[in-house]
Amino acid sequence: MFITDDIRYIGVNDHKKDLFEGQYIVPNGMAYNSYVIMDEKIAVMDSVDADFGEEWLANLEGELAGRKPDYLVVQHMEPDHSANISLFMEKYPEASVVASARAFTMMKQFFGTDFADRKIVVKEGAQIELGSHVLNIIEAPLVHWPEVIMTYDSKDKVLFSADGFGKFGALDVEEDWACEARRYYMGIVGKYGIQVQKVLKKAAALDIAIICPLHGPVLNENLSYYINLYDTWSSYRPEGEGVVICVSSIYGHTMDAAKALAEKLKEKGCPKVSVFDLARDDMAEAVEDAFRYDRLVLASVTYNGTIFPDMNTFIAHLTERNYQNRTIAFVENGSWAPAAARIMGKLFEKSKNITIAENTVTIRSAMNEDTAAQIEALAEELCGK
């Protein structure tokens, strides 16, 4: 597949994997992207997952048409992109590998060698001249590993963005970009908003026509849409108004209260209301929506003197990703000593710019008239925010 006259796609689609990184459900598979730049010298941009090494090399050979590559540029050492470095280096013994110093340290860890006689260590501002194409190295540490570089081809104005601007889903499946890119970003990159902002500032100085990520489709139109979303996500700003209700319920009474609150919010005209059962729904989607919208309700039973394990895990997913700039409300249930609201609130004490709703709903075993009144008050408060 041609990206430009000289840049071709040589990646693969993976429909074997059910969980990406052992935790993210990928119903539409994954794409492991790799590219080759054909010039006086030839550069291959990254490798693919271990299960697809032969397919990747076959794709590369088809584009080379008998020529030999000069460089393998390793932007990211995560195994879904680096697993076939040794295979490549064995097949093309005259090629050099280009990477950051930290990447070569990781190569030694993964493969037992850092290809000392064939390595080119690069850092910010370095250039690899291929002929008419010049590859400009951009350091992107912690987006989302410390060794990451991105690469800008000044001739075709292409940014090879490593895991930046990636998404879940294979390329032979059509789906909305934003939903799966958001879930990917929040789950995998979300902790590193400061580092993403630094890279976006570097990118703003470049004339970019095409973005080639390591996952998901090549982006070649309306780039401001994708860049603006990345700016919003990495600034921890909500994309829009809405209330996300996340629930841990045992016998259903806490869920009943959550559903009653959702109906009240809709009656009062809240633009978007979603409810997640943290024991059954995809928690990564709940995390995605919690970052997407500006208001969050956490509804949990009191369990063993603390909160239900799924709720504890969910809050940890938020706080370790620097959840901030949101309003949070609590619904708690306890038959004899309800404490969930206090405990959940304490877990956000170190979070920035969090507003805790004045109204809390406290259920003692099951809903009653008093609970209904509390739900009414909380819905009124949330819809007024």
Secondary structure, 3 states (H helix, E strand, C coil): CECCCCEEECCEEECCCCEECCCEECCCCEEECCEEEECCCEEEECCCCHHHHHHHHHHHHHHHCCCCCCEEECCCCCHHHHCCHHHHHHHCCCCEEEECHHHHHHHHHHHCCCCHHHEEECCCCCEEECCCCEEEEEECCCCCCCCCEEEEECCCCEEECCCCCCCCCCCCCCCCHHHHHHHHHHHHHHHHHHHHHHHHHHHHCCCCCEEECCCCCCECCCHHHHHHHHHHHHCCCCCEEEEEEEEECCCCHHHHHHHHHHHHHHHCCCCCEEEEECCCCCHHHHHHHHHHEEEEEEEEEEECCEECHHHHHHHHHHHCCCCCCEEEEEEEECCCCCCHHHHHHHHCCCCCCEEECCCCEEECCCCCHHHHHHHHHHHHHHHHC
